[in-house]
Amino acid sequence: DGSGFDYVVDCIDDTPTKVALMAHCVEANIRILSCMGAGGKADPTRVHIGDFASASRDPLAAKARHMLRKRLADPSVIDGPGDGSPPLLEVVYSSEKTAARLADLTQEQKDAPHDFGAVGGMRLRVLPVLGTMPAIMGMAMASRVVTELGGKGFSPVPAERVGKSVRHKLYQRFVTRERRLGQGAEAGPRWTGPVGIDDGDVEYILSELWRNRCAMTGDRLGTVLTLARWDLSRPSSPSNIVLLGAKALAKFDKCGGSREFLGEEDAAVCAKIDRRFASVRESINGV
């Protein structure tokens, strides 16, 4: 039943078996750290630790995620808690675009394919693997588990960095939005001081705070995302700025463009965002 286990570390290659182990751990409330694909990867700076939904440019992760969503009664665990606390299901993956294709079969393998492959049902053709990558991903997993069990856990950067030009455009749009808010005449308390972030803060807000996803819907950066102040009565600091997709932003602005104007149907989302901001303030203040 899984009792007695503090952590499960998964390095299985076979996708159905991998998904079965993930599902069992989630249902038994056991923390699991699962390694995604190392084949065709070479850049150690693109290795990340994060919730399952953050894993990008990884065919194994995409397939396993799809299978797990269909298997779990509550697939929301794939998206992580969203409040800064460690996910029940976490993955190590590389965001590097796969640089190699499946290795070609030798003539000997073509003539007698059943003589090769140690396990029945496993594919014969494999992705070329640079020997350093599995070791690097394994060391990342070991560091994560040991520090968590020792009560000295760290906050990994789970998402791929966004390009400088994209970050600059987001910042400029945020400055324009703040200037427009300062000129508005809507009712209610409103803080109208200077913008409290600079271009350099945007990367932290995108990658570490919101993991390149909409704070309200979980949409990824592939959609049009915008930075917006969450509570207009407070300054525009990193602990008061959300990343919103186009639909979420339209709804947010229609409701008054501030957290206090959202309805009861958004109470769970508001609570999750508030918890995330609280964890950021605690980490900044050293609480």
Buried (B, 14 or more C-beta within 10 A) or exposed (E): EEEEEEBBBBBBBEBEEBBBBBBBBBBEEBBBBBBBBBBBBBBBEBBBBBBBBBBBBBBBBBBBBEBBBEBBEEBEBBBBBBBBEBBBBBBBBBBBEBEEEEBEEEEEBEEEEEEEBEEEEEEBEEBEBBEEBBEBBBEBBEEBBEEBEEEEEEEBBBBBBBEEEBBEEBBEBBBEBBEEBEEEEEEEEBBEEEBBBEEEBBBBBBBBBBBBBBBBBBBBBEBEBBBBBBBBEBBBBBBBBBBBBEBBBEBBBEBBBBBEBBEEEBEEBBEBBBBBBBBBEEEEEEE
